[in-house]
Structure formats: structure tokens, C-alpha cells
């Protein structure tokens, strides 16, 4: 049986380059340290996720993003100030090596600060984590620790689960920013028109 983990065990597992399941402010996710390439590779294998589908990165602060070599633009700051912590992933230009490490085919990475104290406590000490929904790729995301166990039971690739109770949220919205335009890549928990009101008219809402 996949064991439950407290904060200390979760941090040790992440530092060892292992993959764990964590509660977020939306659904349960599976997490790997951005600093451990072998853990990121394991995360793709665990989910049967194509390596061409980039992983999002969760952080505890914009300072953690900037420490990755990312320049946080005024439009990104406007969104973050209004909607973070919360269910919005902001995709921005990033160093090519960083982008390639999480499976991005372009020099960009999606970042998010989640609105979940338990996960924020981990992120504050672990540093940036690649976190994507806990499920097999293309299947519905898990909303509880028991669902995570049911999906991944028998796998040796998941070291443990941080149990945060039930999670029944909608997936995060995803917006991509460029120098002069923006585009909503996925409509989720935050209404597209709220995002548009913060960014102006020079963008696109995909359907």
C-alpha cells in the first residue's frame, strides 16, 4: 500500500528525487522536484504522460520563479497580484534549458502559486516542484488520497501521499503571455473574462 506522508517525509522524498502525491487547491497532484531531472522523468512514466506535454511548475513565491532565471513581466505581475495564490497557471518566457527540462517544446514554462497551506508549506522548503494532476494521462484527476491509491496501487514509482482530505476543485485556468499579447490556453477555475479584464483587449480566449 502506498504510504501516507507528513511534511518531513515528503520533503525527504522530494530531496531524494522521488515522486509523491500532494493535495492542491484544485485536485490531487503528483509532484517532483524541479531540481531533480530523474524525478521529472519518473513523473512522466508514472502518469504515462507523453514527454512532449510540458509539466507545470508550482512555487511558493515569485522570488522562486525569478531564481529560475525567469523575468517576471508587468502583465504577469498584474495577474499574480490579483489572482495568486489561486487556480491560475501563467505561462511565460523561460530559459530554454529550464523549459526543455519539463518537456516544453518552446522556451516557456507555466507557473502557479497554489492556494493551499499544506502544499505551500512544502514548497517553501522544497523549492519549485513540477506538479500535475494525479491520474493516468487523459483520465479524470483524483480528488482524494484514496483515489490516488486506487489509480497508482501496484506502481513502484510513487513514494507516498500527503493526505489533505477531499479536493473537489476545477482544474486551473491557463494563460500564456508574450511581449504584447496573451492567450488563454485552458478555461478552468477562473473565468476567462476576469483574466481578460486584467490584461486588456490584445488577447485571445480559446474554446
Secondary structure, 3 states (H helix, E strand, C coil): CCCECCHHHHHHHHHCCCEEEEECCCCEEEEEECCCHHHHHHHHHHHCCCCCCCCCEECCCHHHHHCCCCCCCHHHHHHHHHHCCCCEEEEEECCHHHHHHCCCCCCEEEEECCCCHHHHHHHHHHCCEEEEECCCCCCCCCCCHHHHHHHHCCCCCEEEECCCCCCCCCCCEEEEECCCCEEEEECCCCCHHHHHHHHCCCEEECC
